[in-house]
Amino acid sequence: SWLAYFLSQSAFRRLARQNMTGSAGQLRVATTWLSDALIPVAPATEQTRIVAKLEELLSDLDAGVAELKAAQKKLAQYRQSLLKAAVEGALTAAWRTQHQPTETGAQLLQRILQERRARWEARQLAKFAEQGKTPPKDWQKKYPEPVQPDTTGLPKLPPGWVWASGEQLCEFITKGTTPPKELDPRGQKTIPFLRVTNLTDRGELDLSDGVFVSVETHRGFLARSAVYPNDVLMNIVGPPLGQVAVVPPTFAEWNINQAIAIFRAVEGVLPSFICRYLLSPVAQQWLKARSKTTAGQTNLTLEVCRSLPFPLPPKDEQQALLGSIETAMKALASQEQAIDHALQQSTAQRQNILRAAFSG
């Protein structure tokens, strides 16, 4: 036990790593180095006393760490419960008793669909005019209606809410592209190129591992996968699925790879509401039930994303709901940071205890 505790010290392990030999992927600590490593040896009776004290202190420390991790797990469960209550209307139940919407979710959806069709017809007429053609008879009948939501097995929504499909609530839902490595070897790279590792389960981007592409590649080969501030991104290749983020205004233009889908909300649907719903257990369970797994990789199709049922509250209730979520999430994040800090302190304390043991 004395020897095992000594070898488990971070200082010894760090020194061992510094003396590893071999090539990448096959590094090992040489047995000759281990044979020559200096190890303090206390009298046998003192070794026994120190090991007993170590076991006592480290057992207490382990119990504290277990409690912190249990609290961490409860906070994660609370986040999911909060999102579920939000997207099912429970979070704004009291708010609804005091506010009458100027436009219900059903009326908002009807307006969205009317405006969607009007935009399509305007584009078609512009094409006919550009080609010098007279619009053919019944040309309006060729309008591609967005997919209707399948609400089978979904929870009942509160008054004023309605189910809509992702395709109904977004200008478009598509995925990104990955350029060949040789396409962008030189030139100034200023457009951030997002991958799944940049998405999180908190609705925010993690840009600690940033990759960029040139403006030429962004507007050429990658033109169809350009994204802009307020676009909502979700990974469609996992595991894990369920990584979502709203694109911030840090850059005016961004791009994404083929493992990420874009949800561009129409007017009347708040991007943050789309984001929070995609992160909720209601959406995640629906999506995962329709995902395909092959060779250890989980995939979602764009058709599944477009048919995903979204609960649609009135716009002013969307704003109230997001305000409540953000307030609760800030408090949650503060508690999580405190737990993370305590866990880091526990790790440091473990090493302090071991260092004290072997310094006498």
Disulfide bonds with the S-S distance in Angstrom:
none
